[in-house]
Amino acid sequence: MKGQLFTILLIGAILFGLDMYLKNGFKAAFKKRGFVAGKRFNQIYTAFSVMLISGMLISIYLKIPVGVRAGILMIFFILSVVKITFLPFVVIDDIRRIVIRLKKPEAISAFPNEQDKEKIPRSEFLMKAGLITGIVPLAAIGVGIVSGAYDYRVRYQTLNLPNLPKAFDGMTIGQISDIHSGSFYNKRAVLGGIEMLLAQKPDVIFFTGDLVNRRTDEVYGYQDIFSKVKAPLGVFSTLGNHDYGDYYSWPSAEAKKKNLKDIITTHKNLGWDLLLNENRRLKVNGEEIGILGCENWGELSRFPKYGRMEPTVKNTNDLPVKLLLSHDPSHWRAEILRKYPQIDVMFSGHTHGMQFGVRAEHFQWSPVEYIYKEWAGLYRQDMQQLYVNVGYGFLGFPGRIGILPEITIFTLRSAALSAKA
């Protein structure tokens, strides 16, 4: 605990020091602009820096509502892009000022007290150029937020399963996750994404949780769209942490129970087979594999552990392949790998890739990787695999930057896993 507190304080001090270093650069970019040149700006700038850094650290280390957490972290990283872009211009200007001081010893310090008249002023042009350079990626991010929210992308993934029965070789599975219907504001775009999924004609479809944000009634205006999600061998679903109503202040325990009952009924009305710590046998040409669904189980203390694997795997020992739907990917490393080696593949969502980052063919990065080791794409340890879908919807802020909404299409193959884990 002491070590963690020291780390938090050290990180906070470094970030605050960087903000204070950049402050005079921001002021120089708005030279003679009244408010910015005054003491009031110093006070507001310092207070905002303290609040944002504190909010970022609290979001990572303490339990706060997920939407608030996502919003704070997003603001922090967006502003960090501007600061990192601006930083080289401030450093170059300070080098310039030091060189001038060395050539003219009679000049006062390159880092004068604000009460003294600055004899080696910062370059207003250089600071403005740095600020403009920093605003360019900020503007691009703004465009990305708006355009990325519904920019659905289909990702294809082959899953090699050595014990896969011949009848299932070549079978396709579609996966969507984290719909978060309470965040939507463009119904036509939502429908467009579902049409993209159905155009792939998957044999089976998985939905891995978070149909809503806080209350079941958020999805009612979209039931006509999601009821179109059908597949020849069925649609299987499970619940995510948001589906239990834990993030809403209910007037009574009975109201919360009714909300959960309503979400279960909604899955049924959509024609989805909701798996609540249970399993199904998928049969094709006399051969079978298992589809298992575990309720939400998150390793981090801020997320509930409703999942129970004992009933989830019950009566499945004879099945050659077991595919598990479990919303939170931390469940895989914390419990599945340690206790349930019979699970071949686990399908998850939850992370959203924090809706911010970079995702290319051979490289991906997001701030969420500092919280979740497995946060997007395919992972493997020994003979077990995990796939994390970065989500269909959005939460906390209305868009996505770099980590676009995902529709995943898997092809099952009866083939040995490669030697590389």
N, C-alpha and C positions, 0 to 999 in steps of 0.2 A: 504493500500500500504506500509506504514512504517513497519507494523507488518510482512508483507511478506518479505520485504527487510531484516529485522532483522533475520528472520528465515533462509533465504538464506545465509547470512553472518555467522550465527552461525554454520550451517551445514558445510559450506565450511571451517571454522576455525577448527572444530573438525576433519574433514577428512584430512586436511593438517597437523594438529598436529600428527595424527596417522602415516601419511607417514613419517614425520620427525623422529618420534620415531623409526620406523622400519629401517630407512636408515642405521644406524651404524650396525644393524644386517645383512643387505644385504652386507655391506662392509666386515664384518668379515667372511662371507661365502666365499668370494673371496680374502682372506688375501694374501698380497704380489702379487697381480695380476696387478701391474702397474697402468693401467688406472683406475680401480675400487678404488684403494687406493689413487688416486690423487684428486686434487681440481676440475678437469674437471668433474669427476663423480658427485661430489656434485652439481655442477651447472646444469648439464643435468638432474639429478634426480629431483632436486627442480623445474626446469622449466617444466618438464613433469608432475609432480604432480599438479602444478598450472593449466596447460592447460587441463588435464584430469578432474580435479574437476570442473573447470569452464565450460568445455564442458558439463559435466553431469548436472550441475545446469541450464545452458542455455537450454539444451534439454528438461528439465522438465517444465521450467517456460516461455520460449519464443518461438516464432514461427520460426522454421527452417524446411528445407525439411525433409520429413518423413524418407527417406532412410538414410540420414546423422544422424538424431536423433537416429534411431535404431542402427546404427553402433557404435556411441559414447557410448550409454548406454550399449551395449553388451560388448564392450571393458572394460568399467568401472566395470561391474559386474564380468566379467571373472577374471580380475586382483584382484578384491576384494576377490574372492575365495582364490587366492594364499596368499594374505595378511592376511586374517583371519586365514588361516591354519598355516602361519608362526608366527603369533603373540604370541601364547602360548610359543613357544620356546624362543622368545626374553624376555618375562616376566620371565620365569623360569631362564634364564641366568642372568637377572638383580637381581633376588632374591638371586641367588648363589653369585653374586658379592657383594651384600649388606652384606650377612652373613660373607663373607671373610673379609670385611672391619671392621665389628663389632668384629671379632676375632683378627684382626690385625689393631689396630687404626693407626699405622704408615703409612698404605696404603692410598693413596689419594682417592678422591671421586669415587664412583662406576659409576659416570657419568662425566668423566674427560673432560676438554677442549681439543679439537682436537689438539691444539698447544702443549699440555703437553704429555710427554711419559706416556702411560697407564700402571700403575703398576699392575692393576687387569684387564688383557685383557679379552675380550669376548672369550668364548669357540668356537674355530673355528669348532670343531667337531659338537657341538650342533647347531650352525648356519647352517652348511651344511646339517645336518639331517633335520632341519626345512625347508630349501629351497627345498630339495628333496621331502619331504612330501607335500609341496605346489605345486610342479611341477606335482605330480601324478594326482590330480584332473584336472589340466590344460591339461595334455595329454589326459585324459578321455574326457574332453570337446572338444578337437580337433577332436577326433574320432567321438564324437557325432555330431559335425557340419557336417562332411562328410556323416555319415551313416543316420543321422536323416532327411536330406533334403527330401528324397523320401520314408521315412518309414511310409507309409500311414496306418492309423488305422481306423477301422470301430467302431463307438460308437453307441449304441442303446439307445433310449429314448422313453418312453411311455408318451403320452400327454393325460391327462384326461380332457375331455370337456363336462360338464354337458348338454349342449344344442346341442350336436352333433347329427345330424340325423342318423337314423339306417343304412341308405345306406352307410354311411361313417365309421361306426364302424369297426375297423380293417384295415382301409386303411393305407398304408405306404407312407411316404414321405422321399425322399433322399435329403440331403442338402450338397452342397459344397460352398465354399466362398473363396475370395481372391486368385485367381489363379496366378496373377502376372506373366503372360507368359514371360515378358521381362527378368525375372531372371533365367529361366530354362536353364539347360545345358545338360540334359539327356532325350531325347525325348522318349526313350523306357521305362524309369521309369515312366514318366508322363502317358503314355498309360497304364501301369500296374495299376496305381491308378484308372483310369477311368474304367478299366475292373473290378476292385474290386467293384466299385459303381454299375455297371450294373449287376454284379453277385447277388446283393441283390434284384433285380427285384422290385424296388419301383414303386408304382402306379403313383406317381407324383415326379418331381424333382424341387428343388429350387436352384437357384444360386444367392447369395446375394452380388454381386458386387466386383469390382477391377479385371477386366479381364486382364488389362495391368498395367504397371508402369507409363509410360508417354505418349506413342503414340500408336495409334491403330495398326500400322503395326507390332508391337511386337508379335501379336497373329497370324499373317498370316501363319507362319510356323507350327502352331499347330491346325489350323482349321480342318484338317482331323481327328485329335484325338477328339476334343471337339464336333464335329458334330455327333459323335457316342452317345453322351448323349441324350438318348430318353427315354420316359416313356409313358405308355398307355394313361394316362390322361393329358399328356403334361409336358413341361419344362417351368418354369416361372423364369424370371430373373429381376434384377434391377441393377442400376449403383452404383459404389462406388466412393469415393473421387478421386481416381487415374484415373478414366475413362474419366474425363472431359478435360484432357490435361493441367491442372493447374500447373503441375510441369515441364513444358517444355517451353523453350523460343522460341515462334513461330515468324516467320518473319512478320506475319501480323495477324490481327483479323480474316480475312477471312480463313487463314490456320488453325487457331484453331477451327473455326466453322466447317470446312470441316472434321477435325479429329473427332469431336463429331458426325457428320453425318455418318462418316465411322464406328464408334463404334456401332451406332444404326443399321447400315446395317449389320455389322458382326453378331450381335445377331440374326438378321433375317436369315442370311445365315446359321447359326448353327442350325436353327430350334427352337430357344428359343423365347418365348413370352415375350418381354421386356416391363415391366410395368413402365411407366414414369408418376408418380402421377395419377395413374388410377387403375382400378380393373377389375377382370373377375369373372364370375359366373361359378363355377364348378358344373356340374349337373350329378347325378348318380341316376338311377331309379326314376326319377321325383323329387328328393330332391336336394337342393342346399346349397353350402357354398361359402363364398367369398374369393378370392385370391387377395390381395391388394399389390400394389408395389409403394413405395414412393422413390423419388430420394434422393440423399445423404443429410443428415441433421445431422451435428455434433454440440454438445454443445460447445466444445472447439473452441476458436476463430480461431485457425489455420486451421480448416476444414470448407469447404463451406456449406452453407445452401441452397441447390437447391430444397429440398423437400417441398411440399405443401400438407398438409393433407386434406384440404377442398375438392379439386377435387378427391383425393385418396379415400375418403369414400363416395363420391357422389352416391346416389341411392343404398345404401347397407343396409339401416335401416331394411329391411324385412328379411335379411339373419340371420339365427340363430347362425352362427359361422363365424368369420372373422379372417383370417390369414394374417399378414402383413409382407412383405419383406422390410426391411430398414437396410441399410448397417451398420450404426454406432450405437452401443448399447446405447450410451449416449442419443440418441433420445427417448428411452423408458422412462427414469426417467424424462427427461427435458420437454417432451411434451406429450407423449402418456398417461402416467399415470394421468397427470393433466387434459387433455382436451378430451381424447378419450377412455372412459371406455368401449366402445363397441368392442374394439380390444381384442380378446381372447388371441392370441399368436403373438409375434413379433419374426422374425427370422433375426439374424444379423451375422456379422463377424467383420472385421476391426482390432481387437486388435492383432491378431496372437499369443496371449499369450506372446507377445514380443519374441516368438521363443526361450524362455529360462525360465526354471522353473521346477516345479515338478507338476505332475498331476496323482494322484492315485485315487482309488475308493471313498474314503471318505476325501481326503485332496488334496488341490491344492494351489500352490503359484507361483507367478511370480512378478517381479518388476513392471509389468504393472498395478497391482492392486492398486498402489499408484496414478495412473492416472485415471483408470476406475474402478468404484465400481463393475460393472458387466462386466466381461472380458472372461469368459469361462464357458460353461455349462448352466444348467437350473436355472432360477430365477423366483420367484413369489412374487407378492404383491396383496393381496386380491384375486380377481378372474382373474387377468391378469398374463400372463406368458411371459418370454423372454428366448430365447435360443441363446447363442453366440457360433458360430463355430470358432475355432481357425485357420482355413484357410487350403487351399490345397497347396499353394505355399509358397514363402518366399520373403523377401525384406530386403535390407540393408546389410545383410551378408548371405552367401550361405549355410544355413543349419538351423538345429533346435536342441536344447538341452533340452530334457525332455518334451517339449511341441511339440508333433509330429503332422504332417499334418493329418487333420481330414476329414472323410466321416461320416456324421451322418444319421442314419436311424430312423425315428420316426414312431411310431404306434399310430394312433388316437383311443381313446377309449371313448365311451359314458358312462362316470362315473363321479361321484362327485369328486371335489378336496378334498384332505385331509384337516383336520382342521389346520395342521401345515403349515404356510406360508414360 
